[in-house]
Amino acid sequence: MMSYKLSPDAVDDIERLFTFGIDRFGVSQASKYIDGLEERLTKIANSPTFYPKVTHIKQGYRRSVYGIHSIYYRQLDKSRIEIMRVIGREHMAQLSLT
């Protein structure tokens, strides 16, 4: 079984997403969305090659779409992946994958 870790940018993305969700939809709905996002991150960790490569964006990266957010990640080794970014549609133009 694989595990995942969040990059500092991904941590910031998720915090921003949660704060926006609270402001826009309330605590209950924001928490529900984050719970679903965490389930998706676990699915990615368990089956990292299931989701498509996005080498046109960055070599070695893959993407999974959850709701209106794209989750960009890379496999670090045989047992770990790193979630690089969690970007909403409104931020795609500013996308910076490092």
The first five atom37 places (N, CA, C, CB, O) and aatype in JSON, in Angstrom:
{
  "aatype": [12, 12, 15, 18, 11, 10, 15, 14, 3, 0, 19, 3, 3, 9, 6, 1, 10, 13, 16, 13, 7, 9, 3, 1, 13, 7, 19, 15, 5, 0, 15, 11, 18, 9, 3, 7, 10, 6, 6, 1, 10, 16, 11, 9, 0, 2, 15, 14, 16, 13, 18, 14, 11, 19, 16, 8, 9, 11, 5, 7, 18, 1, 1, 15, 19, 18, 7, 9, 8, 15, 9, 18, 18, 1, 5, 10, 3, 11, 15, 1, 9, 6, 9, 12, 1, 19, 9, 7, 1, 6, 8, 12, 0, 5, 10, 15, 10, 16],
  "atom_mask": [
    [1, 1, 1, 1, 1],
    [1, 1, 1, 1, 1],
    [1, 1, 1, 1, 1],
    [1, 1, 1, 1, 1],
    [1, 1, 1, 1, 1],
    [1, 1, 1, 1, 1],
    [1, 1, 1, 1, 1],
    [1, 1, 1, 1, 1],
    [1, 1, 1, 1, 1],
    [1, 1, 1, 1, 1],
    [1, 1, 1, 1, 1],
    [1, 1, 1, 1, 1],
    [1, 1, 1, 1, 1],
    [1, 1, 1, 1, 1],
    [1, 1, 1, 1, 1],
    [1, 1, 1, 1, 1],
    [1, 1, 1, 1, 1],
    [1, 1, 1, 1, 1],
    [1, 1, 1, 1, 1],
    [1, 1, 1, 1, 1],
    [1, 1, 1, 0, 1],
    [1, 1, 1, 1, 1],
    [1, 1, 1, 1, 1],
    [1, 1, 1, 1, 1],
    [1, 1, 1, 1, 1],
    [1, 1, 1, 0, 1],
    [1, 1, 1, 1, 1],
    [1, 1, 1, 1, 1],
    [1, 1, 1, 1, 1],
    [1, 1, 1, 1, 1],
    [1, 1, 1, 1, 1],
    [1, 1, 1, 1, 1],
    [1, 1, 1, 1, 1],
    [1, 1, 1, 1, 1],
    [1, 1, 1, 1, 1],
    [1, 1, 1, 0, 1],
    [1, 1, 1, 1, 1],
    [1, 1, 1, 1, 1],
    [1, 1, 1, 1, 1],
    [1, 1, 1, 1, 1],
    [1, 1, 1, 1, 1],
    [1, 1, 1, 1, 1],
    [1, 1, 1, 1, 1],
    [1, 1, 1, 1, 1],
    [1, 1, 1, 1, 1],
    [1, 1, 1, 1, 1],
    [1, 1, 1, 1, 1],
    [1, 1, 1, 1, 1],
    [1, 1, 1, 1, 1],
    [1, 1, 1, 1, 1],
    [1, 1, 1, 1, 1],
    [1, 1, 1, 1, 1],
    [1, 1, 1, 1, 1],
    [1, 1, 1, 1, 1],
    [1, 1, 1, 1, 1],
    [1, 1, 1, 1, 1],
    [1, 1, 1, 1, 1],
    [1, 1, 1, 1, 1],
    [1, 1, 1, 1, 1],
    [1, 1, 1, 0, 1],
    [1, 1, 1, 1, 1],
    [1, 1, 1, 1, 1],
    [1, 1, 1, 1, 1],
    [1, 1, 1, 1, 1],
    [1, 1, 1, 1, 1],
    [1, 1, 1, 1, 1],
    [1, 1, 1, 0, 1],
    [1, 1, 1, 1, 1],
    [1, 1, 1, 1, 1],
    [1, 1, 1, 1, 1],
    [1, 1, 1, 1, 1],
    [1, 1, 1, 1, 1],
    [1, 1, 1, 1, 1],
    [1, 1, 1, 1, 1],
    [1, 1, 1, 1, 1],
    [1, 1, 1, 1, 1],
    [1, 1, 1, 1, 1],
    [1, 1, 1, 1, 1],
    [1, 1, 1, 1, 1],
    [1, 1, 1, 1, 1],
    [1, 1, 1, 1, 1],
    [1, 1, 1, 1, 1],
    [1, 1, 1, 1, 1],
    [1, 1, 1, 1, 1],
    [1, 1, 1, 1, 1],
    [1, 1, 1, 1, 1],
    [1, 1, 1, 1, 1],
    [1, 1, 1, 0, 1],
    [1, 1, 1, 1, 1],
    [1, 1, 1, 1, 1],
    [1, 1, 1, 1, 1],
    [1, 1, 1, 1, 1],
    [1, 1, 1, 1, 1],
    [1, 1, 1, 1, 1],
    [1, 1, 1, 1, 1],
    [1, 1, 1, 1, 1],
    [1, 1, 1, 1, 1],
    [1, 1, 1, 1, 1]
  ],
  "atom_positions": [
    [[0.83, -1.18, 0.0], [0.0, 0.0, 0.0], [0.87, 1.24, 0.0], [-0.94, 0.0, 1.2], [1.87, 1.33, 0.72]],
    [[0.49, 2.2, -0.82], [1.26, 3.44, -0.93], [0.7, 4.5, 0.01], [1.26, 3.95, -2.37], [-0.43, 4.41, 0.48]],
    [[1.52, 5.49, 0.27], [1.08, 6.62, 1.07], [1.31, 7.89, 0.25], [1.84, 6.68, 2.44], [1.97, 7.87, -0.79]],
    [[0.75, 8.98, 0.74], [0.98, 10.25, 0.07], [1.43, 11.3, 1.07], [-0.3, 10.73, -0.66], [1.16, 11.21, 2.27]],
    [[2.12, 12.28, 0.53], [2.47, 13.46, 1.33], [2.08, 14.67, 0.51], [4.0, 13.49, 1.7], [2.02, 14.62, -0.72]],
    [[1.81, 15.74, 1.2], [1.43, 16.99, 0.56], [2.62, 17.93, 0.47], [0.27, 17.67, 1.32], [3.34, 18.12, 1.45]],
    [[2.83, 18.51, -0.71], [3.85, 19.54, -0.83], [3.36, 20.78, -0.08], [4.15, 19.87, -2.34], [2.16, 20.9, 0.19]],
    [[4.26, 21.7, 0.26], [3.82, 22.94, 0.91], [2.77, 23.7, 0.08], [5.02, 23.85, 1.16], [1.83, 24.27, 0.63]],
    [[2.93, 23.7, -1.25], [1.94, 24.36, -2.11], [0.58, 23.67, -2.01], [2.42, 24.38, -3.57], [-0.45, 24.35, -1.98]],
    [[0.57, 22.35, -1.97], [-0.69, 21.61, -1.86], [-1.37, 21.89, -0.52], [-0.45, 20.09, -2.02], [-2.59, 22.02, -0.47]],
    [[-0.6, 21.98, 0.54], [-1.16, 22.33, 1.85], [-1.85, 23.69, 1.76], [-0.06, 22.35, 2.95], [-2.98, 23.86, 2.22]],
    [[-1.16, 24.67, 1.16], [-1.73, 26.01, 0.99], [-2.99, 25.96, 0.14], [-0.69, 26.97, 0.36], [-3.99, 26.61, 0.45]],
    [[-2.95, 25.18, -0.94], [-4.11, 25.06, -1.84], [-5.32, 24.53, -1.08], [-3.78, 24.13, -3.03], [-6.42, 25.06, -1.22]],
    [[-5.12, 23.49, -0.29], [-6.23, 22.87, 0.44], [-6.77, 23.8, 1.52], [-5.79, 21.54, 1.06], [-7.98, 23.89, 1.72]],
    [[-5.88, 24.5, 2.2], [-6.33, 25.47, 3.21], [-7.16, 26.58, 2.56], [-5.11, 26.08, 3.95], [-8.2, 26.98, 3.08]],
    [[-6.7, 27.07, 1.43], [-7.41, 28.13, 0.7], [-8.77, 27.61, 0.22], [-6.56, 28.63, -0.49], [-9.78, 28.31, 0.31]],
    [[-8.78, 26.4, -0.3], [-10.01, 25.78, -0.78], [-11.02, 25.65, 0.36], [-9.71, 24.39, -1.39], [-12.2, 25.95, 0.17]],
    [[-10.57, 25.21, 1.53], [-11.45, 25.03, 2.68], [-12.0, 26.37, 3.17], [-10.7, 24.31, 3.82], [-13.19, 26.49, 3.46]],
    [[-11.14, 27.37, 3.27], [-11.58, 28.7, 3.7], [-12.61, 29.27, 2.73], [-10.37, 29.66, 3.81], [-13.63, 29.82, 3.15]],
    [[-12.35, 29.15, 1.44], [-13.29, 29.61, 0.43], [-14.61, 28.85, 0.57], [-12.71, 29.42, -0.99], [-15.69, 29.45, 0.5]],
    [[-14.54, 27.54, 0.77], [-15.74, 26.73, 0.92], [-16.58, 27.16, 2.11], [0.0, 0.0, 0.0], [-17.8, 27.21, 2.03]],
    [[-15.92, 27.46, 3.21], [-16.65, 27.92, 4.4], [-17.36, 29.25, 4.1], [-15.68, 28.08, 5.61], [-18.54, 29.41, 4.4]],
    [[-16.62, 30.18, 3.5], [-17.19, 31.5, 3.2], [-18.35, 31.39, 2.22], [-16.11, 32.41, 2.62], [-19.35, 32.11, 2.35]],
    [[-18.22, 30.52, 1.26], [-19.22, 30.43, 0.18], [-20.37, 29.49, 0.49], [-18.54, 29.99, -1.09], [-21.52, 29.78, 0.15]],
    [[-20.08, 28.34, 1.14], [-21.09, 27.29, 1.28], [-21.37, 26.87, 2.73], [-20.66, 26.11, 0.51], [-22.3, 26.11, 2.98]],
    [[-20.57, 27.35, 3.68], [-20.75, 26.99, 5.07], [-19.81, 25.87, 5.49], [0.0, 0.0, 0.0], [-19.25, 25.16, 4.66]],
    [[-19.66, 25.72, 6.8], [-18.71, 24.76, 7.36], [-19.06, 23.33, 6.98], [-18.66, 24.89, 8.88], [-18.18, 22.56, 6.61]],
    [[-20.32, 22.97, 7.07], [-20.73, 21.59, 6.8], [-20.39, 21.17, 5.38], [-22.23, 21.43, 7.03], [-19.8, 20.11, 5.17]],
    [[-20.75, 22.0, 4.41], [-20.49, 21.66, 3.0], [-18.99, 21.67, 2.71], [-21.22, 22.63, 2.07], [-18.49, 20.82, 1.98]],
    [[-18.28, 22.64, 3.26], [-16.82, 22.71, 3.05], [-16.15, 21.47, 3.63], [-16.24, 24.0, 3.7], [-15.26, 20.9, 3.0]],
    [[-16.56, 21.05, 4.8], [-15.99, 19.85, 5.42], [-16.29, 18.6, 4.6], [-16.53, 19.68, 6.85], [-15.43, 17.73, 4.45]],
    [[-17.48, 18.53, 4.08], [-17.87, 17.38, 3.24], [-16.99, 17.31, 1.98], [-19.37, 17.49, 2.83], [-16.55, 16.23, 1.58]],
    [[-16.73, 18.46, 1.36], [-15.89, 18.49, 0.17], [-14.46, 18.07, 0.5], [-15.89, 19.9, -0.46], [-13.85, 17.31, -0.25]],
    [[-13.92, 18.57, 1.6], [-12.56, 18.21, 2.02], [-12.48, 16.73, 2.34], [-12.13, 19.05, 3.24], [-11.49, 16.08, 2.01]],
    [[-13.5, 16.18, 2.99], [-13.52, 14.73, 3.27], [-13.45, 13.93, 1.97], [-14.79, 14.34, 4.07], [-12.71, 12.96, 1.87]],
    [[-14.23, 14.35, 0.99], [-14.2, 13.68, -0.32], [-12.85, 13.83, -1.0], [0.0, 0.0, 0.0], [-12.37, 12.89, -1.64]],
    [[-12.25, 15.0, -0.88], [-10.92, 15.24, -1.44], [-9.9, 14.3, -0.79], [-10.5, 16.72, -1.25], [-9.07, 13.72, -1.48]],
    [[-9.97, 14.16, 0.52], [-9.05, 13.27, 1.22], [-9.25, 11.82, 0.78], [-9.24, 13.39, 2.74], [-8.28, 11.06, 0.67]],
    [[-10.49, 11.42, 0.54], [-10.75, 10.08, 0.0], [-10.1, 9.91, -1.37], [-12.27, 9.81, -0.1], [-9.52, 8.87, -1.67]],
    [[-10.19, 10.96, -2.19], [-9.56, 10.89, -3.52], [-8.05, 10.78, -3.4], [-9.93, 12.11, -4.36], [-7.43, 10.02, -4.15]],
    [[-7.44, 11.51, -2.47], [-5.99, 11.44, -2.29], [-5.57, 10.03, -1.89], [-5.53, 12.46, -1.22], [-4.54, 9.53, -2.35]],
    [[-6.36, 9.39, -1.07], [-6.08, 7.99, -0.69], [-6.21, 7.07, -1.89], [-7.03, 7.53, 0.44], [-5.39, 6.17, -2.07]],
    [[-7.22, 7.28, -2.73], [-7.39, 6.48, -3.95], [-6.2, 6.66, -4.88], [-8.7, 6.86, -4.68], [-5.7, 5.7, -5.48]],
    [[-5.75, 7.9, -5.01], [-4.58, 8.17, -5.85], [-3.37, 7.4, -5.3], [-4.28, 9.7, -5.9], [-2.64, 6.76, -6.06]],
    [[-3.17, 7.46, -4.0], [-2.04, 6.76, -3.39], [-2.12, 5.26, -3.61], [-1.97, 7.06, -1.9], [-1.1, 4.61, -3.82]],
    [[-3.32, 4.7, -3.56], [-3.49, 3.26, -3.74], [-3.39, 2.81, -5.19], [-4.81, 2.84, -3.18], [-3.06, 1.65, -5.45]],
    [[-3.68, 3.7, -6.13], [-3.63, 3.36, -7.56], [-3.07, 4.54, -8.35], [-5.06, 2.98, -8.09], [-3.78, 5.13, -9.17]],
    [[-1.82, 4.88, -8.13], [-1.27, 6.1, -8.73], [-1.21, 6.08, -10.26], [0.09, 6.33, -8.2], [-1.24, 7.15, -10.88]],
    [[-1.12, 4.93, -10.87], [-1.04, 4.9, -12.34], [-2.4, 4.87, -13.01], [-0.24, 3.7, -12.78], [-2.49, 4.86, -14.24]],
    [[-3.48, 4.86, -12.22], [-4.83, 4.86, -12.78], [-5.15, 6.17, -13.49], [-5.86, 4.61, -11.67], [-5.85, 6.17, -14.5]],
    [[-4.63, 7.25, -12.98], [-4.95, 8.57, -13.53], [-3.94, 8.95, -14.61], [-4.97, 9.63, -12.41], [-2.79, 8.5, -14.58]],
    [[-4.36, 9.77, -15.57], [-3.51, 10.04, -16.74], [-2.27, 10.88, -16.44], [-4.31, 10.72, -17.79], [-2.25, 11.71, -15.54]],
    [[-1.25, 10.61, -17.23], [-0.04, 11.44, -17.2], [-0.37, 12.79, -17.81], [1.13, 10.75, -17.96], [-1.23, 12.9, -18.68]],
    [[0.33, 13.8, -17.35], [0.19, 15.15, -17.92], [1.58, 15.68, -18.25], [-0.57, 16.11, -16.94], [1.98, 16.76, -17.79]],
    [[2.3, 14.91, -19.04], [3.67, 15.29, -19.38], [3.74, 16.59, -20.18], [4.34, 14.17, -20.16], [4.78, 17.23, -20.22]],
    [[2.62, 16.98, -20.8], [2.59, 18.26, -21.51], [2.63, 19.43, -20.52], [1.33, 18.36, -22.41], [2.93, 20.56, -20.9]],
    [[2.33, 19.15, -19.26], [2.39, 20.17, -18.22], [3.71, 20.08, -17.47], [1.2, 20.03, -17.24], [4.41, 21.07, -17.3]],
    [[4.04, 18.87, -17.03], [5.31, 18.66, -16.33], [5.66, 17.18, -16.38], [5.23, 19.17, -14.85], [4.82, 16.33, -16.08]],
    [[6.87, 16.88, -16.75], [7.35, 15.5, -16.84], [7.19, 14.78, -15.51], [8.81, 15.48, -17.28], [7.58, 15.3, -14.46]],
    [[6.61, 13.58, -15.54], [6.47, 12.76, -14.35], [5.21, 13.02, -13.55], [0.0, 0.0, 0.0], [4.95, 12.34, -12.56]],
    [[4.42, 14.0, -13.96], [3.2, 14.34, -13.22], [1.99, 13.62, -13.79], [2.97, 15.86, -13.24], [1.94, 13.28, -14.97]],
    [[1.0, 13.4, -12.92], [-0.3, 12.87, -13.3], [-1.35, 13.8, -12.72], [-0.49, 11.39, -12.8], [-1.06, 14.64, -11.86]],
    [[-2.59, 13.63, -13.21], [-3.67, 14.49, -12.74], [-4.94, 13.67, -12.48], [-3.95, 15.61, -13.74], [-5.3, 12.79, -13.26]],
    [[-5.58, 13.99, -11.39], [-6.9, 13.46, -11.08], [-7.81, 14.65, -10.85], [-6.87, 12.5, -9.83], [-7.44, 15.61, -10.17]],
    [[-9.01, 14.59, -11.42], [-9.97, 15.68, -11.24], [-10.96, 15.27, -10.16], [-10.7, 16.02, -12.57], [-11.55, 14.19, -10.21]],
    [[-11.13, 16.16, -9.19], [-12.11, 15.96, -8.12], [-12.98, 17.22, -8.06], [-11.41, 15.68, -6.73], [-12.47, 18.3, -7.79]],
    [[-14.26, 17.08, -8.32], [-15.14, 18.25, -8.36], [-14.64, 19.22, -9.4], [0.0, 0.0, 0.0], [-14.5, 18.87, -10.57]],
    [[-14.36, 20.43, -8.98], [-13.83, 21.44, -9.92], [-12.33, 21.64, -9.74], [-14.55, 22.77, -9.73], [-11.77, 22.63, -10.21]],
    [[-11.68, 20.71, -9.05], [-10.25, 20.83, -8.76], [-9.43, 19.75, -9.45], [-10.01, 20.78, -7.26], [-9.84, 18.59, -9.54]],
    [[-8.28, 20.15, -9.93], [-7.32, 19.21, -10.5], [-6.23, 18.95, -9.47], [-6.71, 19.76, -11.83], [-5.64, 19.87, -8.92]],
    [[-5.98, 17.68, -9.24], [-4.96, 17.26, -8.28], [-3.76, 16.81, -9.1], [-5.47, 16.11, -7.33], [-3.85, 15.85, -9.86]],
    [[-2.65, 17.48, -8.94], [-1.41, 17.13, -9.64], [-0.48, 16.43, -8.66], [-0.72, 18.39, -10.24], [-0.27, 16.89, -7.54]],
    [[0.06, 15.32, -9.1], [0.92, 14.53, -8.21], [2.0, 13.82, -9.01], [0.08, 13.51, -7.42], [1.95, 13.73, -10.24]],
    [[2.97, 13.3, -8.25], [4.06, 12.52, -8.86], [4.41, 11.39, -7.92], [5.32, 13.42, -9.16], [4.24, 11.48, -6.7]],
    [[4.91, 10.33, -8.5], [5.33, 9.18, -7.69], [6.77, 9.4, -7.27], [5.16, 7.84, -8.48], [7.64, 9.62, -8.11]],
    [[7.02, 9.33, -5.97], [8.37, 9.54, -5.44], [9.2, 8.27, -5.49], [8.31, 10.06, -4.02], [10.38, 8.29, -5.86]],
    [[8.57, 7.16, -5.11], [9.23, 5.86, -5.13], [8.14, 4.79, -5.15], [10.2, 5.68, -3.9], [6.98, 5.1, -5.42]],
    [[8.49, 3.56, -4.86], [7.51, 2.47, -4.97], [6.42, 2.5, -3.91], [8.22, 1.16, -4.89], [5.43, 1.79, -4.01]],
    [[6.61, 3.32, -2.88], [5.61, 3.33, -1.8], [5.03, 4.71, -1.48], [6.23, 2.75, -0.57], [4.2, 4.83, -0.58]],
    [[5.46, 5.75, -2.2], [4.99, 7.09, -1.86], [4.74, 7.95, -3.09], [5.99, 7.77, -0.97], [5.45, 7.87, -4.09]],
    [[3.71, 8.77, -2.98], [3.48, 9.81, -3.97], [3.47, 11.15, -3.25], [2.14, 9.57, -4.74], [3.29, 11.23, -2.04]],
    [[3.68, 12.2, -4.03], [3.6, 13.54, -3.49], [2.53, 14.31, -4.25], [4.97, 14.26, -3.58], [2.56, 14.41, -5.47]],
    [[1.58, 14.85, -3.51], [0.56, 15.72, -4.08], [1.21, 17.1, -4.22], [-0.76, 15.78, -3.18], [1.59, 17.73, -3.23]],
    [[1.33, 17.55, -5.46], [2.04, 18.79, -5.71], [1.15, 20.02, -5.61], [2.68, 18.75, -7.07], [1.53, 21.02, -5.0]],
    [[-0.05, 19.94, -6.21], [-0.99, 21.07, -6.21], [-2.42, 20.54, -6.26], [-0.72, 22.02, -7.41], [-2.68, 19.44, -6.74]],
    [[-3.33, 21.35, -5.74], [-4.77, 21.12, -5.86], [-5.33, 22.45, -6.36], [-5.44, 20.65, -4.48], [-5.51, 23.39, -5.58]],
    [[-5.61, 22.51, -7.65], [-5.91, 23.77, -8.31], [-7.34, 23.77, -8.84], [-4.92, 24.04, -9.45], [-7.76, 22.83, -9.51]],
    [[-8.07, 24.84, -8.54], [-9.42, 25.02, -9.07], [-9.38, 25.65, -10.45], [0.0, 0.0, 0.0], [-8.36, 26.19, -10.87]],
    [[-10.5, 25.56, -11.14], [-10.59, 26.13, -12.49], [-10.17, 27.59, -12.53], [-12.02, 25.99, -13.02], [-9.51, 28.04, -13.47]],
    [[-10.55, 28.34, -11.49], [-10.27, 29.77, -11.49], [-8.79, 30.09, -11.39], [-10.99, 30.42, -10.35], [-8.39, 31.21, -11.69]],
    [[-7.95, 29.12, -10.99], [-6.52, 29.34, -10.84], [-5.67, 28.64, -11.89], [-6.09, 28.89, -9.48], [-4.45, 28.7, -11.85]],
    [[-6.32, 27.97, -12.84], [-5.57, 27.2, -13.83], [-4.65, 28.09, -14.67], [-6.53, 26.46, -14.74], [-3.55, 27.66, -15.04]],
    [[-5.06, 29.29, -14.97], [-4.22, 30.19, -15.78], [-2.94, 30.58, -15.05], [-5.0, 31.44, -16.15], [-1.94, 30.92, -15.69]],
    [[-2.98, 30.53, -13.72], [-1.82, 30.93, -12.93], [-1.01, 29.72, -12.49], [-2.26, 31.72, -11.71], [-0.12, 29.85, -11.66]],
    [[-1.3, 28.56, -13.04], [-0.7, 27.3, -12.6], [0.81, 27.34, -12.63], [-1.2, 26.16, -13.46], [1.43, 27.68, -13.64]],
    [[1.39, 27.0, -11.5], [2.83, 26.9, -11.38], [3.14, 25.56, -10.71], [3.44, 28.1, -10.58], [2.9, 25.39, -9.52]],
    [[3.66, 24.63, -11.47], [4.02, 23.33, -10.93], [5.53, 23.27, -10.8], [3.48, 22.18, -11.82], [6.25, 23.35, -11.79]],
    [[5.99, 23.12, -9.57], [7.42, 23.08, -9.36], [7.84, 21.69, -8.89], [7.85, 24.13, -8.34], [9.03, 21.46, -8.65]]
  ]
}
